[in-house]
Amino acid sequence: MHHVGIETALRRDRWAVAGSLAAVAGLAWLYLWREAASMNHAGSMTMPAMDARTITLTFVMWVVMMAGMMLPSAAPAVLFYGTLVRKNREQRAVLPAVWVFACGYLLVWVGFSVAATLLQASLEHAALLTPMMASASKPMSGLLLVVTGIYQLTPLKDICLDKCRDPMRFFLTHWRAGTGGTLRMGMLHGAYCVGCCWALMLLLFAAGVMNLAVVALIAAFVFVEKLLPAGRLSARFSGVALLLSGFIVLAGNG
């Protein structure tokens, strides 16, 4: 009877955690859709100056985008953590602990968003981006493709991808107790995820930061890399494909 009670609680926890993650990701995508629609409506306008307000809005956009793109592929690790919390602390509410872990994970992506915002501001200042936040330079586009392709084939990519693909081993080797420990675990998992995916995000500067088709494609590819059996092969294949594409773009500009 006790075992049945735990199993019922686990199912309830999974639904609650999955539902809350889906709600946050869904709101993020809704925000991005509205922003993209607004940009398309004003597509013929010149790019606004990168003053403090514009930089702040750009930072918010990146934070929301990273939440929408990365939470779906992080969901298995978050759900697995919720299961561990339930089994080890049967009487404690799971959802608050799970969201401490998720906030730690997202906090690292907030740091990445700072770097992405500064990079975007620099590219805009150098007139290397169009008003739709896509590359205005074929050499830069080719270079972004080559850099991303090279990173997809590096040992560091493999290390970070392995950590992301095996939540059980991650928690066995990095377990920390308490709220502070949970936050640190979330941040560490987020750091591995950034290490796995940061180069792919550079492709947004080539195709358009608010090109939602490209954003969705990259998010789907990250999901495949991190969760499906062919993830490692996908990383290798994408690396070669991106390298070849980059060289073609660079050669065509010559």
KEKE-3310 file (N, C-alpha, C; in steps of 0.2 Angstrom, whole numbers, plus 5000, padded with zeros to 4 digits):
npx = (5004:5010:5019:5011:5006:5017:5020:5008:5010:5022:5017:5008:5017:5025:5016:5013:5025:5029:5018:5020:5033:5030:5020:5028:5037:5028:5023:5035:5037:5025:5028:5039:5034:5025:5034:5041:5031:5029:5041:5041:5031:5036:5046:5052:5058:5072:5086:5084:5093:5106:5103:5101:5089:5085:5095:5092:5079:5083:5091:5081:5073:5083:5084:5071:5070:5080:5074:5062:5068:5077:5071:5062:5071:5078:5069:5068:5079:5075:5063:5067:5075:5064:5058:5068:5068:5055:5056:5066:5062:5048:5037:5039:5035:5036:5037:5042:5055:5060:5058:5068:5079:5077:5077:5091:5097:5091:5097:5110:5109:5104:5115:5122:5114:5117:5130:5126:5118:5127:5136:5127:5124:5137:5139:5128:5132:5143:5137:5134:5123:5106:5091:5082:5089:5098:5112:5122:5132:5141:5154:5154:5143:5148:5159:5153:5146:5157:5164:5154:5152:5165:5166:5156:5162:5172:5181:5177:5163:5158:5160:5152:5140:5138:5136:5124:5115:5114:5106:5105:5118:5123:5117:5121:5134:5136:5128:5120:5114:5100:5093:5102:5111:5103:5101:5114:5117:5107:5113:5125:5121:5115:5127:5134:5125:5125:5138:5137:5128:5131:5137:5129:5119:5125:5122:5110:5113:5117:5106:5095:5090:5077:5070:5059:5057:5070:5074:5065:5070:5083:5081:5074:5084:5093:5085:5085:5099:5101:5092:5088:5092:5101:5109:5123:5128:5121:5126:5139:5137:5130:5141:5150:5142:5139:5152:5155:5145:5149:5161:5157:5150:5160:5168:5160:5160:5172)
npy = (4994:5006:5007:5009:5021:5030:5028:5034:5047:5050:5050:5060:5071:5071:5075:5088:5094:5093:5100:5113:5116:5116:5126:5137:5137:5138:5151:5158:5155:5161:5175:5177:5175:5185:5196:5193:5195:5208:5214:5210:5217:5230:5229:5236:5247:5257:5250:5252:5263:5257:5260:5261:5257:5249:5239:5233:5228:5219:5210:5204:5198:5188:5181:5176:5169:5159:5152:5147:5139:5130:5124:5113:5102:5101:5095:5081:5079:5088:5082:5070:5073:5078:5065:5059:5068:5066:5052:5052:5061:5060:5066:5079:5094:5093:5101:5115:5112:5107:5118:5126:5120:5121:5135:5137:5131:5139:5151:5151:5151:5164:5171:5168:5175:5188:5188:5186:5197:5207:5204:5205:5218:5223:5219:5225:5238:5238:5237:5225:5217:5215:5225:5215:5208:5198:5191:5203:5201:5191:5185:5185:5176:5164:5162:5160:5148:5140:5140:5135:5123:5117:5117:5108:5096:5094:5088:5094:5097:5084:5080:5088:5086:5072:5073:5080:5071:5060:5060:5053:5048:5061:5066:5056:5059:5072:5076:5087:5092:5101:5118:5127:5118:5112:5123:5125:5113:5114:5125:5119:5109:5117:5124:5114:5112:5124:5123:5113:5118:5132:5136:5132:5142:5153:5152:5159:5172:5172:5168:5175:5182:5183:5175:5164:5151:5146:5147:5138:5126:5125:5123:5111:5103:5103:5096:5083:5080:5079:5070:5059:5043:5044:5055:5058:5055:5064:5076:5074:5073:5085:5094:5092:5095:5109:5114:5112:5119:5132:5134:5134:5145:5155:5153:5157:5170:5174)
npz = (5000:5004:4994:4983:4986:4985:4971:4966:4970:4963:4950:4950:4953:4942:4932:4937:4937:4923:4917:4923:4917:4904:4903:4906:4895:4885:4886:4884:4870:4865:4868:4860:4848:4847:4847:4836:4826:4828:4824:4810:4805:4806:4797:4787:4793:4800:4809:4827:4838:4849:4863:4881:4884:4873:4873:4885:4882:4872:4879:4888:4878:4873:4885:4887:4875:4877:4887:4881:4871:4878:4889:4885:4881:4893:4901:4904:4914:4924:4928:4932:4943:4951:4954:4962:4973:4978:4981:4991:5000:5005:5011:5008:4998:4981:4969:4973:4975:4963:4955:4960:4956:4942:4941:4944:4933:4922:4926:4922:4909:4908:4911:4899:4890:4893:4887:4874:4871:4872:4861:4851:4851:4848:4835:4829:4830:4822:4810:4805:4805:4799:4800:4804:4812:4806:4798:4789:4782:4771:4773:4787:4790:4784:4792:4805:4803:4800:4813:4822:4816:4818:4832:4835:4833:4843:4857:4869:4866:4866:4879:4886:4880:4884:4898:4898:4892:4901:4914:4926:4929:4931:4942:4952:4953:4956:4966:4978:4994:5001:4999:4993:4988:4978:4970:4965:4959:4948:4942:4938:4929:4920:4915:4909:4899:4892:4888:4879:4869:4865:4853:4843:4845:4839:4826:4825:4823:4810:4803:4808:4822:4827:4818:4818:4813:4811:4825:4831:4823:4828:4842:4841:4835:4846:4855:4849:4849:4863:4869:4861:4854:4843:4845:4847:4835:4827:4831:4826:4812:4809:4812:4802:4791:4793:4793:4779:4773:4778:4772:4758:4758:4761:4750:4740:4742:4738)
capx = (5000:5014:5022:5006:5005:5023:5019:5003:5013:5026:5013:5006:5023:5027:5011:5013:5032:5029:5014:5023:5038:5026:5017:5033:5040:5023:5023:5041:5036:5020:5031:5043:5029:5022:5040:5043:5026:5030:5047:5039:5026:5040:5052:5056:5061:5079:5087:5085:5100:5107:5103:5100:5082:5085:5099:5088:5074:5086:5093:5075:5072:5087:5082:5065:5071:5083:5069:5058:5072:5081:5067:5060:5076:5080:5063:5069:5083:5071:5058:5071:5076:5058:5058:5073:5066:5050:5058:5071:5059:5042:5032:5040:5032:5042:5037:5046:5062:5061:5059:5074:5084:5076:5080:5098:5098:5090:5101:5116:5107:5103:5122:5124:5110:5121:5135:5123:5116:5133:5138:5122:5125:5143:5138:5124:5137:5148:5133:5135:5116:5101:5085:5078:5094:5101:5119:5122:5139:5142:5160:5153:5139:5152:5163:5149:5145:5163:5165:5149:5154:5171:5164:5152:5167:5177:5180:5173:5156:5156:5160:5146:5134:5137:5133:5117:5112:5114:5104:5106:5125:5125:5115:5125:5141:5135:5122:5120:5108:5097:5091:5108:5114:5099:5102:5121:5116:5104:5118:5130:5118:5115:5133:5135:5120:5128:5144:5135:5124:5132:5139:5123:5115:5128:5118:5104:5116:5118:5099:5090:5089:5070:5068:5056:5058:5076:5074:5062:5074:5089:5078:5072:5090:5096:5081:5087:5106:5102:5088:5087:5098:5106:5111:5130:5129:5118:5131:5145:5134:5129:5147:5152:5137:5140:5158:5155:5141:5153:5166:5154:5148:5166:5171:5156:5161:5178)
capy = (5000:5012:5008:5012:5028:5033:5028:5039:5053:5051:5052:5067:5075:5071:5079:5095:5097:5094:5105:5119:5117:5117:5133:5142:5137:5140:5158:5161:5155:5166:5181:5177:5175:5192:5200:5192:5198:5216:5215:5209:5223:5236:5226:5241:5252:5256:5247:5257:5264:5252:5263:5257:5253:5244:5234:5229:5224:5214:5205:5201:5194:5183:5177:5172:5164:5153:5148:5143:5134:5125:5120:5106:5097:5100:5092:5074:5080:5091:5077:5064:5076:5078:5059:5058:5072:5062:5046:5053:5066:5058:5071:5086:5096:5092:5107:5120:5110:5106:5124:5129:5117:5124:5142:5137:5130:5145:5157:5150:5154:5171:5173:5167:5180:5194:5188:5186:5204:5211:5202:5208:5226:5225:5217:5230:5244:5237:5237:5218:5214:5219:5227:5209:5204:5193:5193:5207:5200:5184:5182:5183:5170:5159:5161:5158:5141:5136:5140:5131:5116:5115:5115:5101:5090:5094:5084:5097:5096:5077:5079:5092:5082:5066:5075:5082:5065:5055:5064:5048:5049:5068:5067:5052:5062:5079:5077:5092:5092:5107:5122:5129:5113:5111:5128:5124:5107:5117:5129:5115:5106:5122:5125:5109:5113:5130:5121:5109:5121:5139:5137:5132:5148:5158:5152:5164:5178:5171:5167:5180:5181:5182:5170:5159:5145:5144:5146:5131:5121:5124:5120:5104:5099:5102:5091:5077:5079:5078:5065:5054:5038:5046:5062:5059:5054:5070:5081:5073:5075:5093:5097:5091:5099:5116:5116:5112:5125:5138:5134:5136:5153:5159:5153:5160:5177:5176)
capz = (5000:5004:4987:4978:4987:4982:4964:4964:4971:4958:4944:4951:4953:4935:4929:4939:4934:4916:4916:4924:4912:4897:4903:4905:4888:4880:4887:4881:4863:4864:4868:4854:4842:4847:4845:4829:4822:4828:4819:4803:4804:4805:4794:4783:4797:4801:4816:4832:4841:4854:4869:4887:4884:4868:4876:4890:4879:4869:4884:4890:4872:4874:4891:4885:4870:4879:4891:4877:4867:4882:4894:4883:4881:4900:4905:4907:4920:4929:4930:4936:4949:4955:4956:4967:4978:4980:4984:4997:5005:5003:5013:5006:4992:4976:4964:4974:4975:4956:4952:4962:4951:4935:4941:4943:4926:4918:4928:4918:4902:4909:4909:4892:4887:4894:4882:4867:4870:4870:4855:4846:4851:4844:4828:4826:4830:4816:4804:4802:4806:4796:4805:4806:4816:4803:4796:4783:4779:4769:4776:4794:4790:4783:4798:4810:4801:4801:4820:4824:4814:4821:4839:4835:4832:4848:4863:4874:4865:4868:4886:4889:4878:4888:4904:4896:4890:4906:4920:4932:4931:4933:4949:4956:4954:4958:4971:4983:4998:5003:4993:4990:4984:4973:4965:4962:4954:4942:4938:4935:4924:4915:4913:4904:4893:4888:4884:4873:4864:4864:4847:4839:4845:4835:4820:4825:4820:4803:4799:4810:4829:4828:4813:4823:4810:4813:4832:4832:4821:4832:4848:4839:4835:4853:4858:4846:4852:4870:4871:4856:4853:4838:4847:4846:4827:4824:4832:4821:4805:4809:4812:4795:4786:4794:4790:4772:4771:4779:4767:4752:4758:4761:4744:4735:4743:4736)
cpx = (5004:5017:5018:5005:5011:5022:5014:5006:5018:5023:5011:5011:5025:5022:5012:5020:5031:5024:5016:5029:5035:5023:5022:5036:5035:5023:5029:5040:5031:5023:5035:5039:5027:5028:5041:5038:5027:5035:5045:5035:5030:5047:5056:5059:5068:5080:5088:5092:5100:5108:5102:5094:5082:5089:5095:5083:5077:5088:5087:5073:5076:5085:5076:5066:5075:5079:5065:5062:5074:5076:5065:5065:5079:5075:5065:5074:5079:5066:5061:5073:5070:5057:5062:5071:5060:5052:5063:5067:5051:5036:5033:5037:5038:5042:5042:5054:5064:5062:5065:5080:5083:5078:5087:5100:5097:5095:5108:5115:5106:5110:5124:5120:5114:5126:5132:5121:5122:5136:5134:5123:5132:5142:5133:5128:5141:5144:5133:5128:5111:5096:5082:5083:5097:5108:5118:5129:5140:5148:5158:5148:5143:5156:5159:5147:5151:5164:5160:5151:5160:5170:5160:5156:5172:5176:5176:5165:5154:5156:5153:5139:5132:5134:5125:5112:5111:5112:5106:5113:5127:5123:5119:5132:5141:5130:5124:5114:5106:5096:5097:5111:5110:5100:5109:5120:5113:5109:5123:5128:5117:5121:5135:5131:5123:5134:5143:5132:5126:5134:5133:5119:5119:5125:5112:5107:5116:5111:5094:5088:5081:5067:5065:5057:5065:5077:5071:5066:5080:5086:5076:5078:5093:5092:5084:5094:5105:5098:5087:5093:5103:5109:5118:5131:5126:5123:5137:5142:5133:5135:5150:5148:5138:5147:5158:5151:5145:5158:5163:5152:5154:5169:5167:5157:5168:5179)
cpy = (5006:5013:5011:5019:5032:5034:5033:5046:5055:5053:5059:5072:5076:5076:5086:5098:5098:5099:5112:5121:5119:5124:5138:5143:5139:5148:5161:5161:5160:5173:5182:5178:5182:5197:5200:5195:5206:5218:5215:5215:5229:5234:5232:5247:5251:5253:5253:5257:5259:5256:5259:5253:5248:5238:5230:5225:5218:5208:5201:5196:5187:5178:5172:5167:5158:5149:5144:5138:5128:5121:5113:5101:5096:5096:5086:5075:5083:5086:5071:5067:5076:5071:5057:5062:5068:5056:5046:5057:5065:5063:5078:5088:5096:5098:5112:5118:5109:5113:5128:5126:5120:5131:5142:5136:5136:5151:5157:5153:5161:5174:5173:5173:5187:5194:5189:5193:5208:5210:5205:5215:5227:5224:5223:5237:5244:5236:5230:5214:5219:5221:5221:5205:5198:5196:5198:5206:5192:5181:5180:5177:5164:5157:5158:5150:5137:5135:5135:5123:5113:5113:5109:5095:5090:5090:5087:5097:5089:5077:5082:5088:5076:5068:5077:5076:5060:5058:5059:5049:5056:5069:5062:5055:5069:5081:5082:5092:5100:5112:5125:5124:5111:5116:5127:5118:5110:5121:5125:5112:5111:5124:5120:5110:5119:5127:5116:5113:5129:5140:5137:5139:5154:5158:5157:5170:5178:5171:5172:5178:5179:5179:5164:5152:5142:5143:5139:5125:5120:5121:5112:5100:5098:5096:5084:5075:5076:5072:5059:5049:5041:5053:5063:5059:5061:5076:5080:5075:5082:5096:5097:5095:5106:5118:5116:5118:5132:5139:5136:5143:5157:5159:5157:5168:5179:5178)
cpz = (5000:4997:4982:4980:4984:4974:4962:4965:4965:4951:4944:4951:4946:4931:4931:4937:4927:4914:4917:4919:4905:4897:4902:4898:4883:4880:4884:4873:4861:4863:4862:4848:4841:4845:4838:4824:4822:4824:4812:4801:4802:4802:4790:4787:4798:4808:4821:4835:4847:4861:4875:4887:4879:4870:4881:4887:4875:4873:4887:4884:4872:4879:4890:4880:4872:4884:4887:4873:4872:4887:4892:4884:4888:4904:4908:4914:4925:4932:4934:4943:4954:4958:4962:4973:4982:4984:4990:5002:5004:5006:5011:4999:4987:4971:4966:4973:4967:4953:4954:4958:4944:4935:4941:4936:4922:4920:4924:4911:4902:4908:4902:4888:4887:4888:4875:4866:4868:4863:4850:4845:4847:4837:4825:4825:4824:4810:4801:4803:4802:4802:4807:4810:4813:4800:4789:4780:4777:4773:4784:4795:4789:4789:4804:4809:4802:4809:4823:4822:4817:4829:4840:4835:4838:4853:4868:4873:4867:4875:4889:4886:4882:4895:4903:4895:4895:4913:4926:4934:4933:4940:4954:4957:4956:4963:4977:4987:4999:4997:4990:4986:4978:4967:4962:4957:4948:4938:4935:4929:4918:4911:4907:4898:4889:4884:4878:4867:4862:4857:4842:4839:4841:4828:4819:4822:4813:4800:4802:4817:4830:4822:4817:4820:4812:4821:4834:4829:4825:4839:4846:4838:4842:4856:4856:4849:4859:4873:4867:4855:4848:4839:4845:4838:4824:4825:4827:4814:4804:4808:4805:4790:4787:4792:4782:4770:4772:4774:4760:4752:4758:4754:4739:4736:4740:4729)
residu = (MET:HIS:HIS:VAL:GLY:ILE:GLU:THR:ALA:LEU:ARG:ARG:ASP:ARG:TRP:ALA:VAL:ALA:GLY:SER:LEU:ALA:ALA:VAL:ALA:GLY:LEU:ALA:TRP:LEU:TYR:LEU:TRP:ARG:GLU:ALA:ALA:SER:MET:ASN:HIS:ALA:GLY:SER:MET:THR:MET:PRO:ALA:MET:ASP:ALA:ARG:THR:ILE:THR:LEU:THR:PHE:VAL:MET:TRP:VAL:VAL:MET:MET:ALA:GLY:MET:MET:LEU:PRO:SER:ALA:ALA:PRO:ALA:VAL:LEU:PHE:TYR:GLY:THR:LEU:VAL:ARG:LYS:ASN:ARG:GLU:GLN:ARG:ALA:VAL:LEU:PRO:ALA:VAL:TRP:VAL:PHE:ALA:CYS:GLY:TYR:LEU:LEU:VAL:TRP:VAL:GLY:PHE:SER:VAL:ALA:ALA:THR:LEU:LEU:GLN:ALA:SER:LEU:GLU:HIS:ALA:ALA:LEU:LEU:THR:PRO:MET:MET:ALA:SER:ALA:SER:LYS:PRO:MET:SER:GLY:LEU:LEU:LEU:VAL:VAL:THR:GLY:ILE:TYR:GLN:LEU:THR:PRO:LEU:LYS:ASP:ILE:CYS:LEU:ASP:LYS:CYS:ARG:ASP:PRO:MET:ARG:PHE:PHE:LEU:THR:HIS:TRP:ARG:ALA:GLY:THR:GLY:GLY:THR:LEU:ARG:MET:GLY:MET:LEU:HIS:GLY:ALA:TYR:CYS:VAL:GLY:CYS:CYS:TRP:ALA:LEU:MET:LEU:LEU:LEU:PHE:ALA:ALA:GLY:VAL:MET:ASN:LEU:ALA:VAL:VAL:ALA:LEU:ILE:ALA:ALA:PHE:VAL:PHE:VAL:GLU:LYS:LEU:LEU:PRO:ALA:GLY:ARG:LEU:SER:ALA:ARG:PHE:SER:GLY:VAL:ALA:LEU:LEU:LEU:SER:GLY:PHE:ILE:VAL:LEU:ALA:GLY:ASN:GLY)
# end
